[in-house]
Amino acid sequence: MMRGLLGAFTFAAAFVLASGGSPAPDERPRSAEPSFMLPCQFSSFSDDSALYLHAYRDAPTSGEIPPGGRICCGTVSHHLFIGSRIAAYFNLLARLEHPRLIVLLGPNHKARGHAPIALSGLPWKTPFGFVHVDTSCIGTLERSGIARIDEEAFLNEHSIGALVPFIAHSLPGACIVPVIFRKDADRSACRQLAQILCRAASDGVVLASLDFSHYKKSAEAEQEDRSSLRVMDSFDDGHVDRAFVDSRGALCTLLCLCRLEGARDFEIVDHTNSGIIAHRPQEPCTSYINALFRLPAASPHPLSYPRGPYPSDHTRR
């Protein structure tokens, strides 16, 4: 029964996208029930604002921000264990860019649905109101055949659901394009997706919702992170198999997009792991790398952080 309902919802969302049945961005309601009354996706803790408000209350403040080119891409954790650091990241993004469009690339953790690369065309309910999708961009991706609207794949998928409330809070009015990748997503398809996003989302910021090393002690996680950071710092999507991350498809798409857009600067905002934060270095942990990728600045400037080796808990305060 549930599968049948989700299939109907997917068809309805695809019909709206194909028919261009979405209001213009400035006319679209932001905090009320959508007028077309389609079912919505639910963000994590969609009816409870406390977790997110506490994250913003505890968020570390950013210091001086170096001048630089436009932010085109980034990586951010979806593990709410570090909610305050995620809040700080989105506050920083709002301060630097305040984009009106966010493309979210993340893992399909449970391999739900039928599409290796899945899209959601529904609005997202958050504790701070609805966040709407960019129907034009999603329609372009759907028509390409590289990705498919597959609402079932997003059911309880926290790689998207955990972050949408931060977007609603820090970037009110922004639209999103949610994209998730199964592990069997073809790399050539990921690169084709990057090419389409380079045109269809040129005025937005593409964020890969990623957690890095998993189930290792802190020291081992740091070693794996060094490999992941070298891949990211190289902007080479051909080396993503050397990264220890929960979606190499999302990372491949992101790095390919960085290369196509001509990004040059890789800036670490926050790097740590749960073992360090919890003072339990001998227990299995998850590592986090929140970072920004920038286009070249009008005048060159030194990177905020040196290019490797990367110390642990390398966090801007």
Summary of the structure (lengths in Angstrom):
residues: 317
radius of gyration: 18.5
end to end distance: 49.5
largest distance: 58.7
contacts: 1132
relative contact order: 0.18
helix: 39%
strand: 19%
